[in-house]
Amino acid sequence: MALRRLWLIPILVMLAACRDAAAPLYEQNIVGDVVGATADLPILQQAPTAPPLETYQVSFWARKDRASTVVVNYQPAAGESVGLPFLRFDIPRGALAAGPNRSHLGRHDSVFVTLTIDPESFSVAFEPSGVVFSRRRPATLAFWYGNANPDLNGDGAVNAADQTLAADLAIWGRPGKPAAWVKTASQTESGQQWVWTALYHFSEYAVSWSWSEYAVSW
């Protein structure tokens, strides 16, 4: 399938556009919706028919003086060598502004990074805590939701109500439990089923939609 072979091309273009707007994104990355610590964020779920991911945990050394990219795909179908995409995480060269607990980083320093993906939902935790990225050159996180459960509201029917929710998909983050979930200034490409955002610090991130029952102005 063309999507399996060419998915890197459109997402690279999208991420580049995101980086070009890095300064305003930093100012607007928290866009007004907050879900309280006691409320459950309705995180996008994997479809029952979705294949497993190739891995649910990735660790690597991120260097300040080099760019890093992590791609996690679904396991390929029979007869295929490459599975459909799930997640892409990019750290540009020079993006690391501070290490664990906001510690100082020298020009050639590195940070051992671990991504842990929830096996059932579109959620990923980044460690170690306290890592901060440049305001001018942030990291970027993208999810492909083509294998998401289309019954977003869980009422047993896939209909216009689910389509309305899907139109408002965004990436939300929280620094850890029991902190509140906060909606980031995400961008979507519904035709290609991608949602992405700039990252300025490590956190837990998940794909969801505005949950008006709990969302409050911030």
C-alpha positions in Angstrom: 0.0 0.0 0.0 1.2 3.5 -0.8 0.5 4.7 2.7 2.8 2.1 4.1 5.7 3.2 1.9 5.1 7.0 1.7 3.7 8.0 5.1 7.0 9.6 6.1 6.8 12.2 3.3 3.6 14.0 4.4 4.4 13.8 8.1 7.8 15.3 7.6 6.2 18.2 5.7 3.7 18.7 8.5 6.4 18.6 11.2 8.6 21.1 9.3 5.6 23.5 9.1 5.1 23.0 12.9 8.7 23.9 13.5 8.5 27.0 11.4 5.8 28.2 13.7 7.6 27.2 16.8 7.6 30.6 18.6 3.8 31.2 18.4 3.2 27.5 19.2 5.1 28.0 22.5 2.9 31.0 23.3 -0.3 29.1 22.4 0.7 25.5 23.3 -1.8 25.4 26.1 -5.0 26.4 24.4 -7.7 26.7 27.1 -9.1 23.3 28.0 -8.2 21.6 31.3 -9.6 18.4 32.5 -9.4 18.2 36.3 -7.2 15.6 38.0 -10.3 13.7 39.3 -11.9 13.4 35.8 -11.1 10.7 33.3 -9.9 11.9 29.9 -11.6 10.0 27.1 -8.4 8.7 25.4 -8.7 7.4 21.9 -8.6 3.6 21.9 -7.1 1.1 19.5 -9.7 -0.6 17.3 -10.4 -4.3 18.2 -9.1 -5.2 14.7 -5.8 -3.2 15.0 -2.7 -5.3 14.9 -0.2 -5.1 17.8 2.5 -2.6 17.7 6.1 -3.6 16.9 7.1 -2.5 20.4 5.5 -0.8 23.4 8.7 0.7 24.9 11.6 2.4 23.1 14.8 3.7 24.7 17.5 5.7 23.1 20.2 8.3 23.7 19.1 11.8 22.6 22.1 14.1 22.0 22.0 17.9 22.1 24.2 18.2 19.1 22.4 15.6 16.9 18.9 15.1 15.7 16.9 12.1 16.8 13.9 10.3 15.4 11.8 7.5 16.8 9.2 5.7 14.7 6.8 3.0 16.1 4.8 1.0 13.6 2.1 -1.6 13.8 3.3 -5.2 13.1 3.1 -5.8 9.4 0.2 -7.8 7.9 0.9 -11.1 6.2 3.1 -10.6 3.1 4.1 -7.1 4.1 7.5 -6.0 5.3 6.5 -2.8 7.0 3.5 -2.1 9.1 1.3 0.9 9.2 2.5 3.9 11.3 1.4 4.6 14.8 3.8 7.2 16.3 6.6 9.5 15.3 8.8 11.5 17.7 11.4 14.0 16.4 14.0 15.9 18.3 15.8 18.5 16.1 19.5 19.2 16.5 20.0 21.7 19.4 16.4 21.2 20.7 17.4 19.8 24.1 17.4 22.8 26.5 17.7 21.0 29.8 18.2 17.4 31.1 16.4 15.5 33.9 14.9 17.8 36.5 16.0 20.7 34.3 19.7 20.0 34.8 22.2 21.9 32.6 23.3 20.2 29.4 26.7 20.8 27.7 27.0 21.1 23.9 27.7 17.4 23.5 25.7 16.0 26.4 23.0 13.4 26.0 19.9 12.1 27.8 18.7 8.5 28.0 15.1 8.7 26.8 12.3 6.1 27.3 8.9 6.1 25.6 6.3 3.8 27.1 3.2 3.2 25.0 -0.1 2.1 26.5 -1.1 -1.2 24.8 -4.8 -0.3 24.4 -4.9 3.4 23.8 -3.2 6.3 22.0 -1.2 7.3 25.1 2.6 7.5 25.6 4.7 8.4 28.6 8.1 10.1 28.2 10.9 9.8 30.7 13.0 11.1 32.4 10.9 13.9 33.9 12.2 17.5 33.8 13.6 17.3 30.2 12.9 20.6 28.5 13.1 21.6 24.8 14.0 24.8 23.1 11.3 27.4 22.6 12.6 28.1 19.1 13.2 24.5 18.1 10.9 22.2 20.0 10.5 18.4 19.7 7.4 17.2 17.7 5.1 14.3 18.4 2.7 12.8 15.8 0.1 10.0 16.0 -1.6 8.2 13.0 -5.1 7.3 14.1 -6.2 5.2 11.1 -6.4 2.1 13.4 -8.4 3.9 16.2 -11.7 2.5 17.3 -14.2 4.6 15.3 -16.8 4.3 18.1 -15.3 7.2 20.0 -18.2 7.7 22.5 -18.5 4.0 23.2 -22.3 3.8 22.6 -22.1 0.8 20.4 -22.8 2.7 17.1 -20.5 4.5 14.7 -22.4 7.5 13.5 -22.4 11.3 13.2 -21.7 11.8 16.9 -18.4 10.0 16.6 -17.5 12.0 13.5 -18.1 15.2 15.4 -15.8 14.1 18.2 -13.2 13.0 15.7 -13.1 16.4 14.1 -11.9 17.8 17.5 -9.0 15.3 18.1 -6.0 16.8 19.8 -3.0 15.8 21.8 -3.4 16.4 25.5 -0.6 16.2 28.2 -0.1 16.0 31.9 3.1 15.8 33.9 1.9 12.8 35.8 -0.8 11.6 38.1 -2.8 13.2 39.6 -2.1 16.3 37.6 -4.7 17.7 35.3 -4.8 16.9 31.5 -4.2 20.0 29.4 -5.0 20.4 25.7 -2.0 21.3 23.5 -2.0 23.4 20.3 -2.3 20.4 18.1 -2.8 20.3 14.4 -4.6 17.6 12.3 -4.6 16.3 8.8 -8.0 14.5 8.8 -7.5 13.2 5.2 -4.3 11.4 6.2 -5.6 10.8 9.8 -2.6 12.4 11.5 -2.6 14.6 14.6 0.6 16.3 15.8 2.0 18.9 18.2 5.1 20.6 19.4 6.6 19.3 22.7 8.4 21.7 25.1 8.9 19.2 27.9 8.4 15.6 28.8 5.1 14.4 30.1 2.4 11.8 29.4 0.7 12.6 26.2 -2.6 11.1 24.8 -5.0 11.7 21.9 -8.4 12.9 22.9 -11.1 15.4 22.1 -12.5 18.4 24.1 -14.6 16.9 26.9 -17.0 19.8 27.4 -18.5 18.2 30.5 -15.3 18.7 32.4 -13.3 21.3 30.4 -12.9 24.7 32.0 -11.4 28.0 30.8 -7.8 28.5 31.6 
